[in-house]
Amino acid sequence: MRAFVTGVNGYIGAVLAPYLIQRGIRVVGLDTGYYRDGWLYNDNAQFAITPQTINKDVRRLSPADLAGCDAVVHLAELSNDPLGENNPEVTHRINHRGSVSVAEAARAAGIRRFVYTSSCCVYGRGTEEFLDETTTANPQTAYARCKVLVERDVGAMAGRDFCPVFLRNATAYGPSPRMRFDVVINDLCALAWTTKHIAMTSDGSPWRPVVHILDICEAIYRCLVASEEAISGRIFNVGRNSDNFRVREIAELIAEEFPGCKLSSGAASGDNRSYRVNFDRIQRELPGFECHHSARGGIQELRRLFERIQMPADLYQFRAFTRLKQLNYLQATHQIDQEFFWSTW
């Protein structure tokens, strides 16, 4: 199999490409290069296994770019809620229309299998009940609304000649050379390492499910090798039931694993995103899939990484590891325009 991976130089993509190649899948990558300034650590796998990569915006992808590929894994979007809310109109043009156009290009190129990385954020504001794939989506942000729209529009394309599958990932964590410090576990671990104090700005009461980056990679791999009957048009929540936490519980776990770390919390915030998610379907119905990583184990893994590279505070705070900071910088320096296309010098 030859898989075309968009966002191959992003947080997940930088780990996914070697993960797939090591399992016998050839990879062609696409990335627009917004985050190329950030590289947290060196890992032999990242150098020994480097996919052919096209530098291109997904909005300009053509069927010809996909020639010879058997599947598309679509990761490339503007990531996370704060970034999406920064410019909701552009977010919709990239994340919704851009993602649908990637699926249309794939189908036009005769590619049958399309793996879309959605998010558990589509559940938005839930109750104390566990939410599953049959629960009506309740998106609270532009980022989440785009995920729902892509699921709707690409899902409508499913048929005898096109096999899309939708992975609603829990909040990712874990090491990647193209690190993100704007996701909860990675961010709080970096705070614990660099300041020895997790000063929460809220009371930490919202629920969040979390999932290790390698378990996301495993889910993608299993969708690439499963029979079409097992995945076509299906939605799978990616994670496991035991890794639903209140944010303050995540902070407490991290404080326990970073010696000398203090923990303080603030008042209840106006952020109403809170959801507990049920992950039974993927464990039961995606052939060969199993989560192998726990939140505590991932926290320990991050602590060991920070120890190994002796991560200083300025590296943690570097703009390229926080999506909104980096894109604001690229716009302020006129490297990308208001539509997030690269500027011509």
Summary of the structure (lengths in Angstrom):
residues: 345
radius of gyration: 19.1
end to end distance: 39.1
largest distance: 57.8
contacts: 1192
relative contact order: 0.16
helix: 43%
strand: 20%
